[in-house]
């Protein structure tokens, strides 16, 4: 267990230097936060020093298990519930347990996670438990038709669940742009494609048992202010990885990381499928290369969970944090200076 000293009140936008990591005895990143049974549960990845050389494909992010954390309130004690799922217990997985997410339906909790299979191709797996803290038991195979990274599951007010997924460069999304896997594309579509539409995250409706997709993957397209698709060269606005979906006042807020430009951005739409119109920056660059977040409502306020590398100074050894998400009267999100 971790003491309450690891937690700082998320008291708005101006106290960035005093916002402390939620966890200090392990390195954690990519926090997916959910409210189950009146409590916040956080599903992060677990960073380790794997002594792997840094590269554009993220080989130095060689995580091997997941812990689950809980909080009764935002500025309260954080409890570590231990290992919820280990790489060795996933029959199909080879390496790299990257950013997970969780969902609940009909008495069962679902943990969704990306991992490279035995052929080093990223797939999305699912594991189940009767408890939000696990332990989770992995399905014997990845979700059919899944690929890439960063699964995020959103359940709409009508009870329908959707998964958003994808990440370019090390997340391999670009390798699937023709519908077949092309290993030669290591970062994105390459030079000469800057003026073409950017690659999009994927969205898909989940089956009722939450273990498979109910339809083919489709693009979660992001448009500019003129209704045109964002271009691949528009690196301050285009999607890179780390999708998240939340709903506010009937609008769908699709948020994501721009990756190599280190911004968290968002776009709005009228459907969980999109298209989404770009609206602005949620958070400016944090310390460390990567940025990844989740947004959740709890006790009448909205919060953003994110990570930086403040504890280690190393991009692959990160720590999770939380602060309040502030909206303007029109529903737009105020930009955070971390």
N, C-alpha and C positions, 0 to 999 in steps of 0.2 A: 504494500500500500504506500501511497505517496501522501505527504502531509499537505495541509492547506496552504503552507508557505509557498508552494509551487504555483499558486493561483493568484491572479490579480484581478480586481474588478474591471470589467470591460466598460469603462465609463466614458465612452465617446471617442472623438477623433484626435484630441490634442495631447494625450498623455502617452504617446507612442514609446518614449524611452522608459516608461515605468511598467509597460505591459510585459509581464514575465511569462516564460514558458509554462505550460500546464504540466509538463512532465520533464523531470530533470535527471532521472536515474537511467533512462534509456533515450536513444535518439528516435524521434517519431516524426512522421510527415504525412502529407496528404489527408488531413483529417476529414472524415465523413461523419457529420453529426446528425443525430436523429433524436426525437423525443418519443420514448416508449414508456407507457405507464407512468407518466408525469415526471420522468427523469431524463436527463440528457445522457445519451450513450455516444461515444466517439469510437469510430473504426478507422484508425490510421495505419499507414505502413510502418514498418519497424526497420529503421536504418541501422546498418552495421558497418564496421570497417572490414571490408572483404579483401583489401589489398589488391584491387583490380584497377588497372590503369584507366584514367578518364578518357572517354571518347564520345563522339556525337551520337552514338547509339545507346549511351547510358549503361555500358557494361559495369561501371563502378557502383551502380545501384543494384546490389546483389542480395536483396532481402530474402529471408528464409522462413519467416513466420509472421503471424499477426497477434497483437494484444488488443483487448477491448477495455476501454476506460468508461467510467460513469461519473456523473456529477449531479447532486441533488439541486443545486442552483449554481449560477454562473460564477460567483465568487466564492464557491465553497470548496470543500475537500475533493480531490480527484482520486478515485479508487482504480487501481490496476487489477483487473480480473484474470491476469495471467494469459498464457498462450491459448488462443482460441482456435487456431488452425496452423499446422506445420507443413512445410513443403514435403516432408517425407511421407505424409499421410494423404497426399493427392496423387492417385495412381497415374494420371496422365502427364503430370507436370515435370519439367526438367529443371528450370531455375527461374529466378527473379519474380518474387511475389510483389508486384507493384500495387498502386493505389486501389483499395477496395471500396465497396459500398455495402449497405445493408437495407433490408426491407422486412416488413411483417405482413402476413396474411393468414387468416384462418388458423391461428394458434401456432404458427411456425415462423421462425426467424430465418431469413435467407442472407447469406454472406456471398457477395459477388466479387470476384477477384480476377485480375489478369495474371497469367503466367506463361512463360515460354514452354511449349511442349517439347518432346524429346528430339524434334527436328529444329528447335530454336525458332519456332513461329509462335508469336503471341496469340493466345486464345483467351476467352472469358469462361471461367469456371463458376460453379455455384455449390455452396455447402449449406447444410440446414442444421437447425437446433431448436429445441423447445424453450431455450433461454436466450435473451438478448446478448448474454455474455459468452455463450458457447459452453462447452466446446462444440465446434461445428464439424459435421461429417460431410466430406466432399463427395459429390457425384463421381462415378467412375470415369466419365468422359466430359470434355468441355461442352458448353452449350452448342448444339449443331448450328452451323452457319456463322458462328462468332469469330471475330478476329480483333486485332489491335488491343488497346489498353483503356484504362480509366472508365470502367462501367459506373454509371450513376442512374439509380432507379427512382423515378418520380411516380407517385400515385395521385391521380387527379381526384377531384371532388366526387366524380361519379364512380370511383372505385377502380378505374382502369389504370394499369401500371405500364410505364414505358421505360425502356433503357436507352440512355445516351452513352455513346462510347466513341473512342478514337483518340489517336495522337500521332502526329507526324514525327519524322526523324526516327528515334529509337522505338517509338510506338508502332512503327511499320504501317500506318494507315495508307501512306502513299504507295505501298507495294500492292495494294488491292484495288487501285483506282480503275482498272479495266475489268474487275470482277474475278481475276485470277492473280495468284501470288507471283510477284516479280521481284526477286531478291536483289536485282541490280540497282534498285532505287533506295539509296541509303539515307537520304535526308528528306527531300521533297521531290517534286517533279523535275528539278534541275534547272539550269540556266536556260534562258529563252522563254520561260513560262511565266515571267513576272506579270505580264499583262493579260494572263488568262484567269478565269475564276479560280479562287482559292479552293483547296480541298476542304470539305465540310466534315464536321462530326456526323455520326450516324445516329438515327433514332429508330426504334422498333417497339411495337406493342408486345407486351409479355403475355404468355399463355396464362390461363387461370391458375395453373399449379405453380407458376413462377419459376419453372425449371427450363423453359424453352421459349423461343420466339414464336409469335403467332402469325408472322408475316415476314417478307423479306426486309432487310435493312434498307432505309432510305436516307437521303441527305437532310440534315438539319441546316438549311441554307440561311446564311446571314447576308442581308442586303444593306446597301448604304442609304443615305438620306434621299437619294433619287430613285430608289427601288431597283438598283443594279447590284448584282452579286459583288461582294468584296473580292478584290484581286489578290493573287498570290504575292505580289510585290508590296501589298499594303500591310507590312508586318506589324504595324502598331495597332491594327484592328482585326486582322484575320485570325481564324481559329488555329490553334496549335495543339492543345491538349486540355485536360482537366475540366470537362463539361460538368455543369450543374444546372438543375432546373428547380425553380420555385414559382409559386403562384401568389399574386397579390392584387386584390381588387379586380379579379377576373382576368388579369393579364398574365401571360406566361413570360417569365424572366429567365432567359437562357444566358448563363454566365460561363466564362471560360478563361484560360490562360493563353496569352500570345507567345509563350515560350521564349524564343531568343530575344524578344524585346521586353520580357519580364513584367508585363502588365496583366492585371485581372480586369476584363471588360465584360459588358453585358449588352444584350439586345432584347427587344420585346416583340411578342407576337400574340396573335389571337387564337392560336391552336398549339397543342403540345408538339405538333409536327413542324410548326413554322409555316411560312418563312418568318424570320426574325429580323427586325430592323435595328441596326446598330445604334446604341444610345450613349455610350460613354465608358469611362474608366471607373471601376470600383476601387481599385487599389494600385498605387504606384509601386515601383520595384522594391522588394524586400532585400535584405542581405542574403546572398546566395543566388545561384543561377536559377533554380526552379521556383515556381509559385503554383500553388494548388489550394483549393478552398472548398467550403460548403457553406450554405446559408440556411438558417433554421429559425423559426419563431418559437419563443419560449416565454411563458408568463407575460404575454402582451408586448414583448419587445422582439426585435429581430437582431440576430447575431451572425457574424462571419467568423468561421474557424479557418485558420490558414497556418502556414509555417514559414520560418526563416532559418538562417544558419547562425543565429546570434551566439549560441552556446559554444559551437565548435569552430566557427569560421571556415568550415569546409562544406562545399555545396552538397555532398552526399551524406552528411551527418546533420540532420535538421531537427528542429523542435517546434511543436505545435503551440498555437496561441489562439486567443479569442478576443474579440472586441465588438462593441455594439455597431450595428449597421444603421445609419441614419438616412432617412428619406426626406425629400422635399414634399411639399403639399401636393404636387402633381404626380407623385409616385416615383420620380427619378431618384437615383441613389447618389448620395453625396460622396465625392471622391475622398479616399482615405490616403493620408500621407503617413506611411508606416515608420 
